């Protein structure tokens, strides 16, 4: 069986839809983590370090949101979406890890 024959039997709508939903769930999780981090940072008039951590969390969330929005649009653009660019995959991973680290700093 050739690659063209294998693609002909594949339903192209299911995998992009699952991936799009996964990006939306991850974006929602990042939003909740950012809101909780902001709430923690601004509770009881924190020192300047808390406000800086809050700002960093917000910037990281915006970066992740941008990458996720770009990917969701690519997934809905056509029947066979292009692969995620390594640059965007790296940016999403770094934003997620850095956001988790900022949230951990704010909790402790």
C-alpha positions, 0 to 999 in steps of 0.5 A: 500500500502506497502513502497516497492509498493510506491517505485516501482511507484516512478521515482528515477531520478527526485528528485536527479536531482533537488537536484543536480541542487539546490546544483550547483545553491547554489554553484554558488551563494556562488562563486559570493558572495565570488568573490564580497567579495574579490573584496570589501576587496581588493579595494583601499588597505584595512586595514589588517582586510579586508584582513583577512575577505577576507581570511575567506570568501575564506576558508568558500567558499572552505568548502562549495564547498567541501560539495557540491561536495561530495553531488553532487557525492553522488546524481549521484552515484546510483538510490537512493542516501543516505541521507545527513549526519547531519555532512555535513548538519551542515557544509554546513549551517554553511559555508553559514551563516558565508559566508553571515556574512563575506560578510555583514561585508565587505559591511558595 
